[in-house]
Amino acid sequence: MSKFELAKEETLQGLKDQMAVTGISEGRKVVAAAGTAEALVPASTPCKHVIIAAETNNTGVIAVGGTGVVAAEATREGIPLSAGDPPLHLDVTDLADVHLDTTIAGDGVTFTYLV
C-alpha cells in the first residue's frame, strides 16, 4: 500500500470517527415574539444533525435560519415551515447557531438532534 493510500485511509477513518453518532436528544422551542429571531436553544449545544418540525397547532409560519432569519412574507429570509410541512434536516455543529422567527407569537417547533 502506498503512502497516499495509507493517508487516504487514515483521513477517511478520521472523518468517520468525527461523524459517529453517540446519542440522540430532543426539545421544543416556542417563539415568544413575532419579528424577532430567537436561538433554538439558549446555550451552546454541540450536535451533528438536527431535525426541526413546525408544531402541528401553529397558525403562522416559522422561518429557520441564522441570526438574520425573518418570517414576515414580504422580507422572508430562511426556510419557512408551516404546520404539516415535512421536517427540515440540517447538518450543524451547534444548535445555538440555529435561529427561528415566526409570523405569530407563540408558534413553535419540536426538534430531535444527534450528538
DRENLUMTOR-941843 format. One line per 4 residues: number of its first residue (from 1); their letters; for each residue x, y, z of N, C-alpha, C. Coordinates in Angstrom, 2 decimals. Example, Ala and Ser with C-alpha at 12.3 -4.5 7.8 and 13.67 -1.06 7.14 Angstrom:
BEGIN
1 = as = 13.19,-5.69,7.80,12.30,-4.50,7.80,13.20,-3.30,7.80 ~ 12.85,-2.25,7.08,13.67,-1.06,7.14,12.90,0.03,7.87;
This chain:
BEGIN
1 = mskf = 0.85,-1.18,0.00,0.00,0.00,0.00,0.89,1.25,0.00 ~ 0.60,2.19,-0.88,1.41,3.40,-0.99,1.15,4.35,0.17 ~ 2.03,5.34,0.34,1.85,6.37,1.39,0.55,7.13,1.15 ~ 0.24,7.40,-0.11,-1.00,8.11,-0.44,-2.22,7.31,0.00;
5 = elak = -2.22,6.01,-0.30,-3.35,5.16,0.07,-3.51,5.07,1.59 ~ -2.38,5.00,2.32,-2.44,4.96,3.78,-3.00,6.27,4.33 ~ -2.53,7.40,3.79,-3.01,8.71,4.24,-4.49,8.86,3.94 ~ -4.91,8.40,2.77,-6.32,8.47,2.38,-7.18,7.65,3.34;
9 = eetl = -6.72,6.45,3.67,-7.45,5.57,4.59,-7.54,6.20,5.99 ~ -6.45,6.79,6.48,-6.46,7.45,7.78,-7.40,8.64,7.79 ~ -7.42,9.41,6.70,-8.32,10.56,6.59,-9.77,10.11,6.61 ~ -10.09,9.08,5.84,-11.46,8.56,5.82,-11.89,8.05,7.19;
13 = qglk = -10.99,7.35,7.89,-11.33,6.85,9.22,-11.54,8.01,10.19 ~ -10.72,9.04,10.07,-10.87,10.22,10.92,-12.22,10.90,10.70 ~ -12.65,11.00,9.44,-13.96,11.58,9.14,-15.09,10.72,9.69 ~ -14.96,9.42,9.57,-15.98,8.51,10.11,-16.09,8.68,11.63;
17 = dqma = -14.93,8.79,12.30,-14.93,8.96,13.75,-15.60,10.28,14.15 ~ -15.34,11.35,13.40,-15.94,12.66,13.69,-17.45,12.63,13.51 ~ -17.94,11.87,12.55,-19.36,11.83,12.23,-20.12,10.76,13.00 ~ -19.44,9.95,13.78,-20.11,8.88,14.52,-21.13,9.48,15.50;
21 = vtgi = -22.33,8.97,15.46,-23.39,9.43,16.35,-23.25,8.71,17.69 ~ -23.22,9.49,18.77,-23.06,8.90,20.10,-24.32,9.05,20.95 ~ -25.30,9.81,20.45,-26.53,9.98,21.23,-27.59,10.72,20.45 ~ -28.78,10.73,21.02,-29.91,11.42,20.42,-30.67,12.13,21.54;
25 = segr = -31.18,13.32,21.24,-31.96,14.06,22.21,-32.99,14.90,21.47 ~ -33.84,15.58,22.21,-34.92,16.33,21.59,-35.27,17.55,22.42 ~ -36.11,18.41,21.81,-36.54,19.61,22.53,-37.72,20.26,21.83 ~ -38.14,21.35,22.42,-39.26,22.14,21.90,-38.92,23.60,22.10;
29 = kvva = -39.25,24.43,21.13,-39.00,25.86,21.23,-40.24,26.61,20.78 ~ -40.75,27.47,21.64,-41.86,28.36,21.31,-41.25,29.75,21.13 ~ -41.57,30.40,20.02,-41.04,31.73,19.73,-41.96,32.75,20.38 ~ -41.40,33.52,21.31,-42.19,34.44,22.13,-42.73,35.64,21.36;
33 = aagt = -41.92,36.18,20.45,-42.32,37.41,19.77,-42.13,37.29,18.27 ~ -43.19,37.55,17.52,-43.09,37.57,16.06,-42.18,38.72,15.64 ~ -41.36,38.46,14.62,-40.49,39.51,14.10,-39.15,39.62,14.80 ~ -38.86,38.72,15.73,-37.59,38.75,16.45,-36.96,37.37,16.40;
37 = aeal = -35.78,37.26,15.79,-35.09,35.97,15.70,-34.68,35.50,17.09 ~ -34.96,34.24,17.37,-34.58,33.64,18.66,-33.80,32.36,18.39 ~ -32.78,32.11,19.21,-31.99,30.89,19.07,-32.84,29.67,19.42 ~ -32.59,28.57,18.74,-33.31,27.33,19.00,-33.10,26.88,20.45;
41 = vpas = -31.89,27.06,20.96,-31.56,26.73,22.35,-30.80,27.92,22.95 ~ -30.88,28.09,24.28,-30.27,29.28,24.89,-28.76,29.23,25.06 ~ -28.16,28.04,24.99,-26.72,27.92,25.21,-26.11,26.98,24.18 ~ -24.82,27.06,24.02,-24.10,26.19,23.09,-24.44,24.73,23.37;
45 = tpck = -24.86,24.04,22.31,-25.23,22.62,22.40,-24.65,21.90,21.19 ~ -23.48,21.26,21.36,-22.86,20.57,20.24,-23.76,19.47,19.68 ~ -23.74,19.33,18.37,-24.52,18.29,17.71,-23.93,18.03,16.32 ~ -24.50,17.06,15.64,-24.07,16.75,14.28,-25.19,17.00,13.27;
49 = hvii = -26.43,16.79,13.72,-27.57,16.89,12.82,-28.80,17.24,13.65 ~ -29.68,18.06,13.10,-30.93,18.38,13.78,-32.08,18.27,12.79 ~ -33.20,17.77,13.29,-34.43,17.65,12.50,-35.46,18.55,13.19 ~ -36.00,19.52,12.44,-36.90,20.52,13.00,-38.26,20.42,12.32;
53 = aaet = -39.32,20.36,13.13,-40.69,20.30,12.59,-41.52,21.41,13.23 ~ -42.37,22.04,12.43,-43.30,23.03,12.96,-44.33,22.32,13.83 ~ -44.71,22.96,14.93,-45.76,22.41,15.79,-47.04,22.23,14.95 ~ -47.77,21.16,15.22,-48.96,20.87,14.42,-50.10,21.86,14.65;
57 = nntg = -50.05,22.61,15.75,-51.10,23.60,16.02,-50.68,25.03,15.68 ~ -49.55,25.21,15.00,-49.14,26.55,14.58,-50.17,27.15,13.63 ~ -50.37,28.45,13.74,-51.29,29.13,12.82,-50.55,30.04,11.85 ~ -49.27,30.28,12.12,-48.46,31.12,11.24,-47.34,30.32,10.61;
61 = viav = -46.32,31.04,10.19,-45.15,30.43,9.54,-43.94,30.64,10.44 ~ -43.16,29.58,10.61,-41.88,29.65,11.31,-40.79,29.68,10.24 ~ -39.85,30.59,10.36,-38.69,30.60,9.46,-37.47,30.12,10.24 ~ -36.68,29.26,9.62,-35.48,28.69,10.24,-34.26,29.17,9.48;
65 = ggtg = -33.25,29.65,10.21,-32.03,30.12,9.56,-30.99,30.53,10.58 ~ -30.19,31.51,10.21,-29.17,32.05,11.10,-29.72,33.25,11.86 ~ -28.83,34.09,12.35,-29.25,35.23,13.17,-30.09,36.23,12.40 ~ -30.03,36.23,11.07,-30.78,37.19,10.25,-32.10,36.65,9.73;
69 = vvaa = -32.58,35.54,10.26,-33.82,34.92,9.78,-35.01,35.86,9.98 ~ -35.91,35.89,8.98,-37.11,36.73,9.02,-38.29,35.91,8.51 ~ -39.37,35.85,9.29,-40.54,35.07,8.88,-41.54,35.88,8.05 ~ -41.58,37.19,8.22,-42.55,38.02,7.51,-42.45,37.77,6.01;
73 = eatr = -43.60,37.54,5.38,-43.61,37.14,3.97,-42.92,38.14,3.04 ~ -43.13,39.42,3.26,-42.58,40.45,2.36,-41.05,40.51,2.38 ~ -40.46,40.12,3.50,-39.00,40.21,3.64,-38.39,38.89,4.09 ~ -39.08,37.79,3.89,-38.68,36.48,4.42,-37.28,36.09,4.03;
77 = egip = -36.55,35.60,5.03,-35.22,35.01,4.84,-35.16,33.77,5.71 ~ -34.60,32.71,5.18,-34.57,31.43,5.89,-35.56,30.47,5.25 ~ -35.68,29.31,5.83,-36.56,28.26,5.31,-37.89,28.33,6.05 ~ -39.01,28.56,5.34,-40.31,28.63,6.01,-40.87,27.23,6.32;
81 = lsag = -41.45,27.09,7.51,-42.12,25.86,7.91,-43.51,26.20,8.42 ~ -44.50,25.48,7.94,-45.87,25.63,8.43,-46.30,24.30,9.04 ~ -47.36,24.34,9.84,-47.90,23.11,10.43,-48.17,22.11,9.31 ~ -47.72,20.88,9.49,-47.95,19.84,8.50,-46.86,19.70,7.45;
85 = dppl = -45.95,20.67,7.36,-44.84,20.55,6.40,-43.90,19.42,6.82 ~ -43.18,18.83,5.86,-42.17,17.83,6.22,-41.08,18.50,7.08 ~ -40.46,17.74,7.98,-39.41,18.31,8.82,-38.20,18.77,8.01 ~ -37.49,19.72,8.57,-36.26,20.26,7.97,-35.07,19.56,8.62;
89 = hldv = -34.14,19.06,7.80,-32.92,18.41,8.28,-31.74,19.35,8.05 ~ -30.94,19.57,9.09,-29.76,20.43,8.98,-28.55,19.75,9.61 ~ -27.43,19.78,8.91,-26.16,19.37,9.49,-25.54,20.60,10.11 ~ -25.48,20.65,11.43,-24.90,21.78,12.16,-24.04,21.24,13.30;
93 = tdla = -23.13,22.05,13.76,-22.26,21.63,14.87,-22.71,22.19,16.21 ~ -23.64,23.16,16.20,-24.11,23.75,17.45,-25.56,24.21,17.27 ~ -26.46,23.70,18.09,-27.87,24.09,18.00,-28.08,25.58,18.23 ~ -27.20,26.21,18.99,-27.35,27.64,19.27,-27.14,28.51,18.03;
97 = dvhl = -26.61,27.93,16.97,-26.42,28.66,15.71,-27.70,28.69,14.87 ~ -28.68,27.89,15.23,-29.95,27.83,14.50,-30.92,28.82,15.16 ~ -31.52,29.67,14.33,-32.46,30.68,14.84,-33.82,30.54,14.17 ~ -34.83,31.00,14.89,-36.21,30.94,14.41,-36.85,32.31,14.49;
101 = dtti = -37.77,32.57,13.58,-38.67,33.72,13.67,-40.05,33.20,13.29 ~ -41.07,33.90,13.67,-42.43,33.47,13.38,-43.29,34.65,12.98 ~ -44.36,34.34,12.28,-45.33,35.40,11.94,-46.39,35.54,13.03 ~ -46.50,34.55,13.92,-47.48,34.57,15.01,-46.78,34.23,16.32;
105 = agdg = -46.76,35.15,17.27,-46.15,34.89,18.58,-46.78,33.66,19.21 ~ -45.95,32.81,19.78,-46.43,31.61,20.44,-46.37,30.37,19.57 ~ -46.14,30.50,18.27,-45.92,29.33,17.42,-44.55,28.75,17.75 ~ -44.35,27.49,17.44,-43.08,26.88,17.79,-42.71,25.68,16.95;
109 = vtft = -41.66,25.02,17.38,-41.14,23.84,16.70,-40.79,22.77,17.74 ~ -40.74,21.54,17.28,-40.13,20.46,18.04,-38.90,20.04,17.24 ~ -37.91,19.50,17.95,-36.69,19.11,17.25,-36.05,17.89,17.90 ~ -35.34,17.14,17.09,-34.55,15.99,17.53,-33.15,16.20,16.97;
113 = ylv = -32.15,15.94,17.81,-30.78,16.15,17.32,-29.88,14.97,17.70 ~ -28.87,14.79,16.85,-27.90,13.72,17.02,-26.59,14.31,17.51 ~ -25.99,13.66,18.50,-24.70,14.12,19.05,-23.65,13.05,18.84;
